[in-house]
Amino acid sequence: MLNRRHLRVKVLQSLYAFFQSGNTDLGAGEKELLFGIEKIYDLYLYQLALLAELHRQEERILADNRNKHLLSAEDLNPNTRFVENQALKIIAGHEALASKCKQRKIGWDNDLDIVRKLLAHIKQQHYYFTYMTQEETGFDQDRDFVVRLVKKDIVNFELLHSFYEENSIYWIDDWELVNVMLMKNIKGMDLAKGRGLLLMDLFKEDEDRVFARELFKRTILNRYELDSIISSKAQNWDLERIALMDIIIMKMALTEILKFSEIPLKVSFNEYIELSKMYSTPKSKGFVNGVLDKLVEEFVRDNKINKHVKGLSG
């Protein structure tokens, strides 16, 4: 589920919190990093469980309507396309998803009002009306409708934002990432190829977990040496005048370049240039890029890097 770029972002956020708080407990900081990463998976499961609960809520509505004393024509012959949506039925009946949610205590039983309001909102949308009345049916149409539902309404539903913000300080930062992965997950469903919902793992490989932990620890353990290295190329700049986020990005970049020999130099260099675009100010990102460029050039010249360097200047 998480690639190396996502993990670098989580390490950056955790290092920022660690340094800003003045924390000196490396073990506690590492636990906080791993906890924050685990919370991403909880949010992913919550979003899938929400889709399952929307399906169950519509089933309850249809059942309640059939039990009315005075039945309307719509009650007698309801449009069941939503509850017959094959993609939603797969998600709602997914045993592994239900098991993981139970294990991690994830569910919507105590917050069904949010589910009901979201479902009512969805039913007011033009794409919902189009889906419910279109003649062409099939799994592709069902799956595409669910993707549209996530992209248009779940992503933008304010009550949902408030719910997640109140339940975890981590989830606002992870919101966009999780929803992109959720839509990718749903788009990957293909009944014609016998492919239902394949639950994602948090880490692609065990090495990724090790990478995140080691990058976090080594950046902290080598912070004073890294301060000296950065100062040598930041002429006329006192480190205290440089934004903390910029300092951390440079320290992480140097840690990965100098300590992770298995990662090609060009990959490391380019990844932190991208991070500086995301998290540095427009004014400071040029400074960050310039310092890193000078240092990498010096490291290569002085043979200080024991890793693959082919193509760095390409």
C-alpha positions, -999 to +999 in steps of 0.1 A: +000+000+000+027+025+010+056+031-013+090+045-004+079+081-011+049+078+013+072+064+039+097+093+035+068+117+040+058+099+072+094+099+085+096+136+077+065+144+096+076+123+126+111+139+126+095+173+125+074+165+156+104+149+173+127+179+168+100+205+174+090+190+207+126+188+219+121+150+225+153+130+233+136+096+236+145+078+204+125+047+212+094+067+219+099+087+187+102+054+167+070+040+183+052+072+174+064+069+138+052+033+135+019+042+152+013+070+127+020+046+098-004+020+113-031+046+115-030+050+077-041+014+074-069+020+099-082+049+078-080+027+047-101+001+065-126+027+077-132+039+042-138+004+029-161-003+059-180+029+051-188+016+016-200-016+031-221+003+056-237+025+029-248-008+012-262-022+044-280+011+052-298+010+018-308-026+025-323-015+058-342+014+041-357-010+015-367-035+042-383-007+064-402+005+034-416-029+027-429-031+062-449+001+061-487-002+067-495+019+037-473+008+008-467+031-022-459+019-057-423+027-051-423+007-019-438-023-037-414-021-067-383-002-055-353+005-076-327-020-062-298-012-084-278+003-055-282-027-033-275-050-063-243-032-071-219-060-075-188-040-064-206-029-032-218-064-025-183-078-028-170-052-003-200-056+021-195-094+021-157-095+022-148-118+051-112-107+054-122-070+056-148-078+083-122-098+102-096-070+100-121-044+111-132-065+140-096-071+150-087-034+149-121-023+164-131-004+133-168+001+124-197+025+120-222+011+144-218+041+167-218+067+139-247+056+117-260+091+115-230+101+094-237+071+071-274+080+067-266+116+059-239+106+034-263+082+017-290+109+015-265+133+000-254+108-026-290+102-036-293+139-045-265+138-070-269+137-108-245+108-113-265+087-088-297+094-108-280+085-140-266+052-126-300+042-111-318+048-144-294+038-171-303+008-193-268-006-196-258-027-166-229-049-156-199-051-133-179-024-150-208+001-146-212-009-109-175-005-102-172+028-120-202+041-100-184+032-067-152+049-078-173+080-088-190+079-054-157+079-036-142+106-057-171+130-058-188+126-024-168+106+001-137+126-005-155+159-001-181+151+026-175+176+055-191+155+082-167+127+073-138+151+075-149+162+110-153+126+121-118+116+111-103+148+124-118+142+158-107+106+159-071+109+149-046+138+144-029+117+118-058+112+094-061+147+079-025+144+065-032+109+052-066+116+037-056+122+001-032+093+001-057+068+014-084+079-010-061+076-040-052+040-028-089+032-022-099+042-057-070+023-071-081-007-051-117-005-064-106+000-100-085-032-097-117-053-092-125-072-124-150-101-122-142-111-158-107-119-147-119-135-114-105-106-094-125-093-065-114-070-038-078-076-029-071-060+004-039-041+004-011-047+029+003-017+048+039-024+036+047-039+002+077-057+017+092-061+052+122-042+040+100-011+037+092-011+074+129-015+082+137+014+058+113+038+076+126+029+110+163+031+100+159+064+081+142+079+112+168+066+137+199+073+116+188+109+109+185+115+146+216+097+156+237+116+130+221+150+134+251+168+148+274+155+121+248+164+095+245+200+109+282+204+103+280+190+067+250+213+059+267+244+074+298+239+052+276+246+021+252+271+036+274+302+034+260+332+051+233+311+067+231+303+104+213+270+109+190+287+133+178+309+105+168+280+083+133+266+086+132+234+106+114+216+078+141+225+054+168+213+078+151+180+083+146+174+045+184+180+040+193+158+069+171+130+057+185+133+022+221+132+034+213+102+057+198+082+028+226+092+004+254+083+028+239+054+048+216+035+025+240+020-001+213-002-017+193+028-030+207+044-062+220+079-057+198+094-084+167+079-068+176+094-033+185+128-048+154+131-069+131+119-040+142+147-017+140+173-045+104+163-047+099+165-010+113+200-010+087+210-036+060+196-014+071+209+020+095+238+015+083+273+008+088+286-028+117+308-015+135+281+005+132+251-018+158+266-042+181+269-012+175+233-002+180+220-037+212+241-041+228+228-009+220+192-017+233+196-052+266+210-040+270+183-013+262+154-037+286+168-062+313+169-035+305+134-022+308+119-057+340+137-064+356+126-031+342+090-034+323+093-001+293+075-014+293+037-015+263+033-037+251+033-074+258+067-089+253+061-126+231+087-143+230+113-115+238+141-139+214+128-166 
